[in-house]
Amino acid sequence: MVEFLKKAMDWVLEKEQEAAKKCYVNPADVQKQIEILEAKRAQLRKKFEEEDAEFGHVLSRLSLIKVNASKCETK
């Protein structure tokens, strides 16, 4: 499904590019689309960074637990 959406988006963008070359596209409309996508991208990056930090925290704790558990094996 993701691959289909990528191909569909590429097709739409190709048609938009062709229309732009023929002066059928309003640059202000494209600028609005760019701003919307940049805002969405910033949101996704922030969410990723927050979630990545949480994974890092959990991994650190699990590593510490593993070290403590490993000490028990050597006794």
Buried (B, 14 or more C-beta within 10 A) or exposed (E): EEEEEEEEEEEEEEEBEEEEEEEEBEEEEEEEEEEEEEEEEEEEEEEEEEEEEEEEEEEEEEEEEEEEEEEEEEE
